[in-house]
C-alpha cells in the first residue's frame, strides 16, 4: 500500500520537473508544426525508407554464386619457360670450368624442350648483377652465382642465386606486380584471389632455370645422367571453394552509399529547421519562455533519434534477411548480405552512426544563420566524407577520420565484409 501511495507522488514530481516540462512544451511545438504541414515529415520518412529499401533491392538482384574447389594439374616446369626476344645472355659466376659445366648442362636440358632457344652462355668476374653495364643488363636472361672460389669439386651443401630481369608479368617480380593491399584487404577474399589466374606464369622462367640447374647439380654430384626434363613435375596447391558475392566485393561501396543517402534526408530537414528557427528568432522567444538551450537541442536529438532508430532497425533487418535465388540453379546460393555478423552487432553499429549523425547536425547548426547555406555545407561534407579515400592511410588516420559519421560507417562495413567473406562470426564479444 505504501508503494501505491508513493507512485502518484513520484509521477507528480516528474511532471513538476522543470526540464521535463520544457521538453513537453517543445514536443507540443513540434506537433503543431507537423499539424500545419503534415506532408513535410511524411515525405522525409518515406524518402529515407525509399533509399534504405535499396539494400533489399540490390540483394534481390545480385546473385551469390558458388565456385567449387579446384585442383591444379601436374605439369612439366620446362614447358612453361619464357623469354623475350632481347633476352639472349646467361652469365655465371665464378668463371671456372666446374660452374660452366653445370650451367651449360642445365640449359641443354631446357633446350631439349625448347628447340628454338638460342642463348649465349658466358662466365663473368662480376659477383653482383648490379655491376653490369646497361647493354649487358638489357640482354640478360639470368645471372647465376655460386658462392665459392676456384675449385674442382662441389661442396656437400650447394648454394647458388639466380637473378632474372624484372620487366614484365612473366618473370620473378612479386613485389612490383602482386595484388595491391586494398584489393585483398577490402575487395576480394584470399580464397577468391586463389582461383584468379592473373599471375599464373609469374614464376615460370625462374622455376625452369632453377630446376634445370638442380638436375645438373645432381648429375655432377652423383654422376647419374639427369637429361630428361620430364622427370621434373610441379603442381600448385589447389584452391578451396568459395561464395562469390559481388555486392561484398566489386560493389561493396553501394550499401554504405544508400545508408548515407537515407540518413541524409532527415539530417538536412533537421538542420534546415534549426537554422530557420534561429533566423526567425524562434529560439530567442523560447528562451524568454524559460526554455533552456540544452533542452531545445535535446528535443531535436529526440526527434532525429526516433527516425534514426526506425532506420537502424530497417538496415539491420535488411542486412540479415535471407532471400532465395531468383532461379533454381545448383551454383546459386541463398542470398544474405551479412550472414556471419550478429543482428545485435549491426544494430549497435547503426545506433552509433545515428548518434554521430545527430551530434554532427547539432554541431554544424551553430555556425549558420541561413538554412540554404547550412544545407549545402552539410551536403558537401556528407558527400566528401562518404567517398572512400582512406584505404591507403595508416590505421591512426583511419580512426581519426572516423570522427565523421560516414567514414566510421564505411570502416564498419569493411570489417563486416571481411568477417563475412572469411566465414567467421562477427559478434560483440570479438569486436
C-alpha positions as a Markdown table, in Angstrom:
| # | Residue | x | y | z |
|---|---|---|---|---|
| 1 | Unk | 0.0 | 0.0 | 0.0 |
| 2 | Unk | 2.9 | 2.3 | 0.7 |
| 3 | Unk | 4.3 | 1.8 | -2.8 |
| 4 | Unk | 0.9 | 2.6 | -4.4 |
| 5 | Unk | 0.7 | 5.8 | -2.4 |
| 6 | Unk | 4.2 | 6.9 | -3.4 |
| 7 | Unk | 3.6 | 6.2 | -7.1 |
| 8 | Unk | 1.3 | 9.2 | -7.8 |
| 9 | Unk | 3.6 | 11.4 | -5.9 |
| 10 | Unk | 6.7 | 10.3 | -8.0 |
| 11 | Unk | 4.7 | 10.9 | -11.2 |
| 12 | Unk | 3.7 | 14.3 | -10.0 |
| 13 | Unk | 7.4 | 15.1 | -9.3 |
| 14 | Unk | 8.3 | 14.1 | -12.8 |
| 15 | Unk | 5.7 | 16.4 | -14.4 |
| 16 | Unk | 6.7 | 19.2 | -12.0 |
| 17 | Unk | 10.4 | 18.8 | -13.1 |
| 18 | Unk | 11.4 | 21.9 | -15.0 |
| 19 | Unk | 13.4 | 20.2 | -17.7 |
| 20 | Unk | 10.7 | 17.7 | -18.4 |
| 21 | Unk | 8.1 | 20.5 | -18.7 |
| 22 | Unk | 10.3 | 22.4 | -21.1 |
| 23 | Unk | 10.7 | 19.2 | -23.2 |
| 24 | Unk | 6.9 | 18.7 | -23.2 |
| 25 | Unk | 6.5 | 22.3 | -24.5 |
| 26 | Unk | 9.0 | 21.7 | -27.3 |
| 27 | Unk | 7.3 | 18.4 | -28.2 |
| 28 | Unk | 4.0 | 20.2 | -28.4 |
| 29 | Unk | 5.5 | 22.9 | -30.6 |
| 30 | Unk | 6.9 | 20.2 | -33.0 |
| 31 | Unk | 3.4 | 18.5 | -33.1 |
| 32 | Unk | 1.8 | 21.9 | -34.0 |
| 33 | Unk | 4.4 | 22.3 | -36.8 |
| 34 | Unk | 3.6 | 18.8 | -38.1 |
| 35 | Unk | -0.1 | 19.5 | -38.0 |
| 36 | Unk | 0.4 | 22.7 | -40.0 |
| 37 | Unk | 2.5 | 20.8 | -42.6 |
| 38 | Unk | 2.0 | 17.0 | -42.3 |
| 39 | Unk | 3.3 | 16.2 | -45.7 |
| 40 | Unk | 6.9 | 17.5 | -44.9 |
| 41 | Unk | 7.7 | 14.9 | -42.2 |
| 42 | Unk | 5.8 | 12.2 | -44.1 |
| 43 | Unk | 7.9 | 12.8 | -47.3 |
| 44 | Unk | 11.0 | 12.9 | -45.1 |
| 45 | Unk | 10.4 | 9.5 | -43.6 |
| 46 | Unk | 9.2 | 7.9 | -46.9 |
| 47 | Unk | 12.2 | 9.2 | -48.8 |
| 48 | Unk | 14.5 | 7.8 | -46.1 |
| 49 | Unk | 12.8 | 4.4 | -46.3 |
| 50 | Unk | 13.0 | 4.6 | -50.1 |
| 51 | Unk | 16.8 | 4.9 | -50.0 |
| 52 | Unk | 17.2 | 2.2 | -47.3 |
| 53 | Unk | 15.0 | -0.1 | -49.3 |
| 54 | Unk | 17.7 | -0.2 | -52.0 |
| 55 | Unk | 19.6 | -2.6 | -49.7 |
| 56 | Unk | 17.0 | -5.3 | -50.2 |
| 57 | Unk | 16.5 | -4.4 | -53.9 |
| 58 | Unk | 20.3 | -4.8 | -54.5 |
| 59 | Unk | 20.3 | -8.0 | -52.5 |
| 60 | Unk | 17.5 | -9.4 | -54.6 |
| 61 | Unk | 19.1 | -8.7 | -58.0 |
| 62 | Unk | 22.7 | -9.6 | -57.2 |
| 63 | Unk | 23.2 | -13.4 | -57.0 |
| 64 | Unk | 25.7 | -15.3 | -54.9 |
| 65 | Unk | 27.5 | -17.8 | -57.0 |
| 66 | Unk | 29.3 | -20.8 | -55.5 |
| 67 | Unk | 32.6 | -21.7 | -57.1 |
| 68 | Unk | 33.7 | -25.3 | -56.2 |
| 69 | Unk | 37.2 | -26.1 | -55.1 |
| 70 | Unk | 39.8 | -26.7 | -57.8 |
| 71 | Unk | 42.9 | -28.8 | -58.0 |
| 72 | Unk | 45.7 | -27.7 | -60.3 |
| 73 | Unk | 47.1 | -30.2 | -62.8 |
| 74 | Unk | 50.6 | -31.6 | -62.7 |
| 75 | Unk | 52.7 | -30.2 | -65.5 |
| 76 | Unk | 56.3 | -30.1 | -66.6 |
| 77 | Unk | 58.1 | -27.0 | -65.5 |
| 78 | Unk | 60.3 | -26.6 | -68.6 |
| 79 | Unk | 57.2 | -26.5 | -70.8 |
| 80 | Unk | 56.3 | -23.0 | -69.5 |
| 81 | Unk | 59.8 | -21.5 | -69.9 |
| 82 | Unk | 59.5 | -18.0 | -71.4 |
| 83 | Unk | 61.8 | -15.2 | -72.6 |
| 84 | Unk | 61.6 | -12.1 | -74.6 |
| 85 | Unk | 63.4 | -11.6 | -78.0 |
| 86 | Unk | 66.1 | -9.4 | -76.5 |
| 87 | Unk | 67.0 | -11.8 | -73.6 |
| 88 | Unk | 69.8 | -14.0 | -75.1 |
| 89 | Unk | 72.5 | -13.8 | -72.5 |
| 90 | Unk | 73.2 | -16.1 | -69.5 |
| 91 | Unk | 76.0 | -15.0 | -67.1 |
| 92 | Unk | 77.5 | -17.3 | -64.5 |
| 93 | Unk | 80.0 | -16.6 | -61.6 |
| 94 | Unk | 82.7 | -17.6 | -60.8 |
| 95 | Unk | 84.1 | -18.1 | -64.3 |
| 96 | Unk | 85.5 | -21.6 | -63.7 |
| 97 | Unk | 85.1 | -24.9 | -65.6 |
| 98 | Unk | 83.0 | -26.5 | -62.8 |
| 99 | Unk | 80.3 | -23.8 | -62.8 |
| 100 | Unk | 80.5 | -23.6 | -66.6 |
| 101 | Unk | 79.7 | -27.3 | -67.0 |
| 102 | Unk | 76.8 | -27.1 | -64.5 |
| 103 | Unk | 75.2 | -24.1 | -66.3 |
| 104 | Unk | 75.7 | -25.4 | -69.8 |
| 105 | Unk | 74.3 | -28.8 | -68.9 |
| 106 | Unk | 71.2 | -27.1 | -67.3 |
| 107 | Unk | 70.4 | -25.1 | -70.4 |
| 108 | Unk | 70.9 | -28.2 | -72.6 |
| 109 | Unk | 68.1 | -29.7 | -70.6 |
| 110 | Unk | 65.9 | -26.6 | -71.3 |
| 111 | Unk | 66.9 | -26.6 | -74.9 |
| 112 | Unk | 65.8 | -30.2 | -75.3 |
| 113 | Unk | 62.3 | -29.0 | -74.9 |
| 114 | Unk | 62.7 | -25.5 | -76.4 |
| 115 | Unk | 64.4 | -26.2 | -79.7 |
| 116 | Unk | 64.2 | -22.6 | -80.8 |
| 117 | Unk | 66.3 | -21.4 | -77.9 |
| 118 | Unk | 69.5 | -19.6 | -78.9 |
| 119 | Unk | 71.5 | -18.3 | -75.9 |
| 120 | Unk | 75.0 | -17.0 | -75.2 |
| 121 | Unk | 76.4 | -18.5 | -72.0 |
| 122 | Unk | 79.3 | -16.6 | -70.6 |
| 123 | Unk | 81.4 | -16.5 | -67.4 |
| 124 | Unk | 82.0 | -13.2 | -65.6 |
| 125 | Unk | 84.2 | -11.9 | -62.9 |
| 126 | Unk | 81.4 | -9.7 | -61.5 |
| 127 | Unk | 79.9 | -11.2 | -58.4 |
| 128 | Unk | 76.9 | -8.8 | -58.4 |
| 129 | Unk | 74.4 | -8.3 | -61.2 |
| 130 | Unk | 74.2 | -4.6 | -60.2 |
| 131 | Unk | 77.8 | -4.1 | -61.5 |
| 132 | Unk | 76.8 | -4.9 | -65.1 |
| 133 | Unk | 76.7 | -2.2 | -67.8 |
| 134 | Unk | 73.4 | -1.1 | -69.4 |
| 135 | Unk | 73.9 | -3.1 | -72.7 |
| 136 | Unk | 74.7 | -6.4 | -70.9 |
| 137 | Unk | 71.8 | -5.9 | -68.4 |
| 138 | Unk | 69.4 | -5.4 | -71.4 |
| 139 | Unk | 70.4 | -8.7 | -72.9 |
| 140 | Unk | 70.4 | -10.6 | -69.6 |
| 141 | Unk | 68.0 | -13.5 | -69.2 |
| 142 | Unk | 69.6 | -14.8 | -65.9 |
| 143 | Unk | 72.6 | -14.2 | -63.7 |
| 144 | Unk | 73.7 | -17.4 | -61.9 |
| 145 | Unk | 76.2 | -17.0 | -59.0 |
| 146 | Unk | 77.8 | -19.7 | -56.8 |
| 147 | Unk | 79.4 | -18.5 | -53.6 |
| 148 | Unk | 82.7 | -20.4 | -53.9 |
| 149 | Unk | 86.1 | -19.8 | -55.4 |
| 150 | Unk | 88.3 | -21.7 | -57.8 |
| 151 | Unk | 87.6 | -25.4 | -57.0 |
| 152 | Unk | 87.0 | -28.5 | -59.0 |
| 153 | Unk | 84.5 | -30.3 | -56.7 |
| 154 | Unk | 81.2 | -29.2 | -55.4 |
| 155 | Unk | 80.8 | -28.9 | -51.6 |
| 156 | Unk | 78.3 | -31.2 | -49.7 |
| 157 | Unk | 75.9 | -28.3 | -49.4 |
| 158 | Unk | 75.4 | -26.4 | -52.7 |
| 159 | Unk | 74.0 | -22.8 | -52.6 |
| 160 | Unk | 73.5 | -20.5 | -55.5 |
| 161 | Unk | 71.5 | -17.5 | -56.5 |
| 162 | Unk | 69.5 | -16.8 | -59.7 |
| 163 | Unk | 68.7 | -13.2 | -60.7 |
| 164 | Unk | 66.2 | -12.7 | -63.6 |
| 165 | Unk | 65.2 | -9.5 | -65.3 |
| 166 | Unk | 62.1 | -7.8 | -63.8 |
| 167 | Unk | 60.3 | -6.1 | -66.6 |
| 168 | Unk | 57.0 | -7.9 | -67.2 |
| 169 | Unk | 54.5 | -10.3 | -65.8 |
| 170 | Unk | 56.4 | -13.4 | -66.9 |
| 171 | Unk | 59.3 | -13.1 | -64.6 |
| 172 | Unk | 60.1 | -13.4 | -60.9 |
| 173 | Unk | 58.9 | -10.0 | -59.7 |
| 174 | Unk | 56.4 | -10.4 | -56.9 |
| 175 | Unk | 57.0 | -7.1 | -55.1 |
| 176 | Unk | 56.0 | -4.9 | -58.0 |
| 177 | Unk | 53.2 | -6.7 | -59.7 |
| 178 | Unk | 51.3 | -8.5 | -56.9 |
| 179 | Unk | 47.8 | -7.5 | -55.9 |
| 180 | Unk | 47.6 | -4.1 | -54.2 |
| 181 | Unk | 46.9 | -4.4 | -50.5 |
| 182 | Unk | 43.5 | -2.7 | -50.7 |
| 183 | Unk | 42.3 | -5.3 | -53.2 |
| 184 | Unk | 42.9 | -8.3 | -50.9 |
| 185 | Unk | 42.0 | -6.4 | -47.8 |
| 186 | Unk | 38.8 | -4.8 | -48.8 |
| 187 | Unk | 37.9 | -6.0 | -52.3 |
| 188 | Unk | 38.1 | -9.8 | -52.5 |
| 189 | Unk | 38.7 | -12.7 | -50.2 |
| 190 | Unk | 42.1 | -14.6 | -50.3 |
| 191 | Unk | 40.1 | -17.7 | -51.4 |
| 192 | Unk | 38.7 | -15.8 | -54.4 |
| 193 | Unk | 42.2 | -14.5 | -55.3 |
| 194 | Unk | 43.5 | -18.0 | -55.1 |
| 195 | Unk | 41.4 | -19.0 | -58.1 |
| 196 | Unk | 42.4 | -16.0 | -60.1 |
| 197 | Unk | 44.9 | -17.0 | -62.9 |
| 198 | Unk | 46.2 | -13.4 | -63.4 |
| 199 | Unk | 49.7 | -14.4 | -62.3 |
| 200 | Unk | 49.7 | -18.0 | -63.5 |
| 201 | Unk | 53.0 | -17.6 | -65.3 |
| 202 | Unk | 54.7 | -15.4 | -62.7 |
| 203 | Unk | 57.4 | -17.8 | -61.7 |
| 204 | Unk | 57.8 | -19.9 | -64.8 |
| 205 | Unk | 61.1 | -18.6 | -66.1 |
| 206 | Unk | 62.7 | -18.6 | -62.7 |
| 207 | Unk | 61.5 | -22.1 | -61.9 |
| 208 | Unk | 62.5 | -23.6 | -65.2 |
| 209 | Unk | 66.1 | -22.3 | -64.7 |
| 210 | Unk | 66.2 | -23.4 | -61.1 |
| 211 | Unk | 65.1 | -26.9 | -61.6 |
| 212 | Unk | 67.3 | -27.4 | -64.7 |
| 213 | Unk | 70.2 | -26.3 | -62.5 |
| 214 | Unk | 69.2 | -28.7 | -59.8 |
| 215 | Unk | 69.2 | -31.5 | -62.2 |
| 216 | Unk | 72.6 | -30.5 | -63.5 |
| 217 | Unk | 74.0 | -30.3 | -59.9 |
| 218 | Unk | 72.6 | -33.7 | -59.0 |
| 219 | Unk | 74.3 | -35.2 | -62.1 |
| 220 | Unk | 77.5 | -33.5 | -61.1 |
| 221 | Unk | 77.5 | -34.9 | -57.6 |
| 222 | Unk | 76.1 | -38.4 | -58.3 |
| 223 | Unk | 77.4 | -39.0 | -61.8 |
| 224 | Unk | 73.9 | -40.3 | -62.7 |
| 225 | Unk | 72.6 | -38.8 | -66.0 |
| 226 | Unk | 69.7 | -36.3 | -65.5 |
| 227 | Unk | 68.9 | -35.3 | -69.0 |
| 228 | Unk | 65.2 | -36.0 | -69.1 |
| 229 | Unk | 63.4 | -32.8 | -68.1 |
| 230 | Unk | 60.1 | -34.6 | -67.9 |
| 231 | Unk | 61.3 | -36.1 | -64.6 |
| 232 | Unk | 60.6 | -32.6 | -63.1 |
| 233 | Unk | 56.9 | -32.1 | -62.3 |
| 234 | Unk | 55.2 | -29.4 | -60.4 |
| 235 | Unk | 51.7 | -29.0 | -59.0 |
| 236 | Unk | 50.4 | -25.8 | -57.4 |
| 237 | Unk | 48.3 | -26.2 | -54.3 |
| 238 | Unk | 44.6 | -26.3 | -55.1 |
| 239 | Unk | 42.1 | -23.7 | -54.1 |
| 240 | Unk | 39.1 | -24.2 | -51.8 |
| 241 | Unk | 35.5 | -23.4 | -52.9 |
| 242 | Unk | 34.0 | -20.0 | -52.1 |
| 243 | Unk | 30.9 | -18.0 | -52.5 |
| 244 | Unk | 31.3 | -15.1 | -54.9 |
| 245 | Unk | 29.2 | -12.2 | -53.8 |
| 246 | Unk | 29.8 | -9.1 | -56.0 |
| 247 | Unk | 27.8 | -7.0 | -53.5 |
| 248 | Unk | 30.6 | -7.5 | -51.0 |
| 249 | Unk | 33.5 | -7.1 | -53.5 |
| 250 | Unk | 33.1 | -5.1 | -56.7 |
| 251 | Unk | 30.0 | -3.2 | -55.5 |
| 252 | Unk | 30.8 | -3.1 | -51.8 |
| 253 | Unk | 30.5 | 0.7 | -51.8 |
| 254 | Unk | 26.8 | 0.6 | -52.7 |
| 255 | Unk | 25.4 | -0.5 | -49.3 |
| 256 | Unk | 27.1 | 2.3 | -47.2 |
| 257 | Unk | 26.1 | 4.7 | -50.0 |
| 258 | Unk | 22.4 | 4.0 | -49.8 |
| 259 | Unk | 22.5 | 4.1 | -46.0 |
| 260 | Unk | 24.2 | 7.5 | -46.2 |
| 261 | Unk | 21.6 | 8.8 | -48.6 |
| 262 | Unk | 18.8 | 7.5 | -46.3 |
| 263 | Unk | 20.3 | 9.2 | -43.2 |
| 264 | Unk | 21.0 | 12.4 | -45.1 |
| 265 | Unk | 17.3 | 13.3 | -45.8 |
| 266 | Unk | 16.2 | 13.8 | -42.1 |
| 267 | Unk | 19.5 | 15.3 | -41.3 |
| 268 | Unk | 19.0 | 18.1 | -44.0 |
| 269 | Unk | 15.5 | 18.7 | -42.9 |
| 270 | Unk | 16.5 | 19.0 | -39.2 |
| 271 | Unk | 19.4 | 21.4 | -39.8 |
| 272 | Unk | 17.2 | 23.5 | -42.0 |
| 273 | Unk | 14.6 | 23.7 | -39.3 |
| 274 | Unk | 17.1 | 24.5 | -36.5 |
| 275 | Unk | 18.7 | 27.3 | -38.6 |
| 276 | Unk | 15.3 | 28.6 | -39.8 |
| 277 | Unk | 14.2 | 29.0 | -36.1 |
| 278 | Unk | 17.5 | 30.8 | -35.4 |
| 279 | Unk | 16.8 | 33.1 | -38.4 |
| 280 | Unk | 13.3 | 33.9 | -37.3 |
| 281 | Unk | 14.3 | 34.4 | -33.7 |
| 282 | Unk | 12.1 | 31.5 | -32.6 |
| 283 | Unk | 14.8 | 30.2 | -30.3 |
| 284 | Unk | 15.1 | 33.6 | -28.7 |
| 285 | Unk | 11.3 | 33.6 | -27.9 |
| 286 | Unk | 11.7 | 30.1 | -26.4 |
| 287 | Unk | 14.5 | 31.4 | -24.2 |
| 288 | Unk | 12.1 | 34.2 | -23.0 |
| 289 | Unk | 9.6 | 31.5 | -22.2 |
| 290 | Unk | 12.2 | 29.8 | -20.0 |
| 291 | Unk | 13.3 | 27.1 | -22.4 |
| 292 | Unk | 17.0 | 26.2 | -21.7 |
| 293 | Unk | 19.3 | 25.9 | -24.8 |
| 294 | Unk | 20.3 | 22.3 | -23.9 |
| 295 | Unk | 16.6 | 21.3 | -23.7 |
| 296 | Unk | 16.0 | 22.9 | -27.0 |
| 297 | Unk | 18.8 | 20.9 | -28.6 |
| 298 | Unk | 17.7 | 17.7 | -26.8 |
| 299 | Unk | 14.3 | 18.0 | -28.3 |
| 300 | Unk | 15.8 | 17.9 | -31.8 |
| 301 | Unk | 18.1 | 15.0 | -30.8 |
| 302 | Unk | 15.0 | 13.0 | -29.7 |
| 303 | Unk | 13.1 | 13.9 | -32.9 |
| 304 | Unk | 16.0 | 12.9 | -35.1 |
| 305 | Unk | 16.9 | 9.9 | -32.9 |
| 306 | Unk | 13.4 | 8.4 | -33.3 |
| 307 | Unk | 13.7 | 8.5 | -37.1 |
| 308 | Unk | 17.2 | 7.1 | -37.0 |
| 309 | Unk | 16.1 | 4.3 | -34.6 |
| 310 | Unk | 13.5 | 3.2 | -37.2 |
| 311 | Unk | 16.1 | 3.3 | -40.0 |
| 312 | Unk | 18.7 | 1.4 | -37.9 |
| 313 | Unk | 16.2 | -1.4 | -37.4 |
| 314 | Unk | 15.4 | -1.5 | -41.1 |
| 315 | Unk | 19.1 | -1.5 | -42.1 |
| 316 | Unk | 19.8 | -4.3 | -39.6 |
| 317 | Unk | 16.8 | -6.4 | -40.8 |
| 318 | Unk | 17.6 | -6.0 | -44.5 |
| 319 | Unk | 21.3 | -6.9 | -43.9 |
| 320 | Unk | 20.4 | -10.2 | -42.2 |
| 321 | Unk | 17.3 | -11.1 | -44.3 |
| 322 | Unk | 17.9 | -14.3 | -46.3 |
| 323 | Unk | 16.4 | -14.5 | -49.8 |
| 324 | Unk | 16.1 | -17.4 | -52.2 |
| 325 | Unk | 17.9 | -17.2 | -55.6 |
| 326 | Unk | 15.9 | -15.8 | -58.5 |
| 327 | Unk | 16.2 | -19.1 | -60.4 |
| 328 | Unk | 16.8 | -22.7 | -59.5 |
| 329 | Unk | 20.4 | -23.4 | -60.3 |
| 330 | Unk | 22.9 | -25.6 | -58.4 |
| 331 | Unk | 25.6 | -22.9 | -58.3 |
| 332 | Unk | 23.3 | -20.2 | -56.8 |
| 333 | Unk | 23.3 | -19.9 | -53.0 |
| 334 | Unk | 20.8 | -18.3 | -50.7 |
| 335 | Unk | 21.3 | -14.5 | -50.6 |
| 336 | Unk | 22.0 | -12.7 | -47.4 |
| 337 | Unk | 24.2 | -9.6 | -47.1 |
| 338 | Unk | 25.8 | -10.2 | -43.8 |
| 339 | Unk | 25.4 | -13.9 | -42.9 |
| 340 | Unk | 28.2 | -14.1 | -40.3 |
| 341 | Unk | 27.5 | -10.8 | -38.5 |
| 342 | Unk | 25.2 | -10.9 | -35.5 |
| 343 | Unk | 22.0 | -8.8 | -35.6 |
| 344 | Unk | 22.9 | -7.0 | -32.4 |
| 345 | Unk | 26.4 | -6.1 | -33.7 |
| 346 | Unk | 24.9 | -4.4 | -36.9 |
| 347 | Unk | 22.2 | -2.7 | -34.8 |
| 348 | Unk | 24.7 | -1.3 | -32.3 |
| 349 | Unk | 26.9 | 0.0 | -35.1 |
| 350 | Unk | 24.0 | 1.7 | -36.8 |
| 351 | Unk | 22.9 | 3.3 | -33.5 |
| 352 | Unk | 26.5 | 4.6 | -33.0 |
| 353 | Unk | 26.2 | 6.0 | -36.6 |
| 354 | Unk | 22.9 | 7.6 | -35.7 |
| 355 | Unk | 24.3 | 9.3 | -32.6 |
| 356 | Unk | 27.2 | 10.6 | -34.6 |
| 357 | Unk | 24.9 | 12.0 | -37.3 |
| 358 | Unk | 22.7 | 13.6 | -34.7 |
| 359 | Unk | 25.6 | 15.3 | -32.9 |
| 360 | Unk | 27.1 | 16.3 | -36.2 |
| 361 | Unk | 23.9 | 18.2 | -37.3 |
| 362 | Unk | 23.6 | 19.9 | -33.8 |
| 363 | Unk | 27.3 | 21.0 | -34.1 |
| 364 | Unk | 27.1 | 22.3 | -37.6 |
| 365 | Unk | 23.9 | 24.3 | -37.0 |
| 366 | Unk | 25.8 | 26.5 | -34.5 |
| 367 | Unk | 27.8 | 28.1 | -37.4 |
| 368 | Unk | 25.0 | 29.2 | -39.7 |
| 369 | Unk | 22.1 | 31.7 | -39.8 |
| 370 | Unk | 20.8 | 30.9 | -43.3 |
| 371 | Unk | 19.0 | 27.5 | -43.9 |
| 372 | Unk | 20.1 | 27.1 | -47.5 |
| 373 | Unk | 23.8 | 27.7 | -46.8 |
| 374 | Unk | 23.7 | 25.3 | -43.9 |
| 375 | Unk | 22.0 | 22.5 | -46.0 |
| 376 | Unk | 24.6 | 23.0 | -48.9 |
| 377 | Unk | 27.5 | 22.8 | -46.5 |
| 378 | Unk | 26.1 | 19.7 | -44.8 |
| 379 | Unk | 25.6 | 18.0 | -48.2 |
| 380 | Unk | 29.2 | 18.9 | -49.2 |
| 381 | Unk | 30.7 | 17.5 | -46.0 |
| 382 | Unk | 28.4 | 14.4 | -46.2 |
| 383 | Unk | 29.5 | 13.8 | -49.8 |
| 384 | Unk | 33.2 | 14.2 | -49.3 |
| 385 | Unk | 33.3 | 12.1 | -46.1 |
| 386 | Unk | 31.2 | 9.4 | -47.9 |
| 387 | Unk | 33.7 | 8.8 | -50.6 |
| 388 | Unk | 36.2 | 6.0 | -49.6 |
| 389 | Unk | 39.6 | 7.7 | -49.8 |
| 390 | Unk | 41.0 | 6.1 | -46.7 |
| 391 | Unk | 42.1 | 2.5 | -47.6 |
| 392 | Unk | 45.7 | 3.5 | -48.2 |
| 393 | Unk | 46.0 | 5.5 | -44.9 |
| 394 | Unk | 47.7 | 4.3 | -41.7 |
| 395 | Unk | 45.3 | 2.9 | -39.0 |
| 396 | Unk | 45.8 | 6.0 | -36.9 |
| 397 | Unk | 44.4 | 8.3 | -39.6 |
| 398 | Unk | 41.6 | 5.9 | -40.4 |
| 399 | Unk | 40.4 | 6.1 | -36.8 |
| 400 | Unk | 40.9 | 9.8 | -36.7 |
| 401 | Unk | 38.7 | 10.4 | -39.7 |
| 402 | Unk | 36.0 | 8.2 | -38.0 |
| 403 | Unk | 35.0 | 11.4 | -36.2 |
| 404 | Unk | 32.9 | 11.9 | -39.4 |
| 405 | Unk | 29.9 | 9.6 | -39.4 |
| 406 | Unk | 30.3 | 8.4 | -42.9 |
| 407 | Unk | 33.9 | 7.4 | -42.5 |
| 408 | Unk | 33.0 | 5.4 | -39.5 |
| 409 | Unk | 30.2 | 3.7 | -41.4 |
| 410 | Unk | 32.5 | 2.8 | -44.3 |
| 411 | Unk | 35.1 | 1.3 | -41.9 |
| 412 | Unk | 32.4 | -0.7 | -40.1 |
| 413 | Unk | 31.1 | -2.3 | -43.3 |
| 414 | Unk | 34.6 | -3.1 | -44.4 |
| 415 | Unk | 35.1 | -5.1 | -41.2 |
| 416 | Unk | 31.6 | -6.7 | -41.6 |
| 417 | Unk | 32.6 | -7.8 | -45.2 |
| 418 | Unk | 36.0 | -9.1 | -44.1 |
| 419 | Unk | 34.4 | -11.3 | -41.4 |
| 420 | Unk | 31.6 | -12.4 | -43.7 |
| 421 | Unk | 33.9 | -13.4 | -46.5 |
| 422 | Unk | 36.1 | -15.3 | -44.0 |
| 423 | Unk | 33.1 | -17.3 | -42.7 |
| 424 | Unk | 34.0 | -16.3 | -39.1 |
| 425 | Unk | 31.2 | -15.0 | -36.9 |
| 426 | Unk | 31.5 | -11.3 | -36.1 |
| 427 | Unk | 29.8 | -10.5 | -32.7 |
| 428 | Unk | 30.1 | -8.0 | -29.9 |
| 429 | Unk | 32.4 | -10.3 | -27.9 |
| 430 | Unk | 35.2 | -10.3 | -30.6 |
| 431 | Unk | 35.0 | -6.7 | -31.9 |
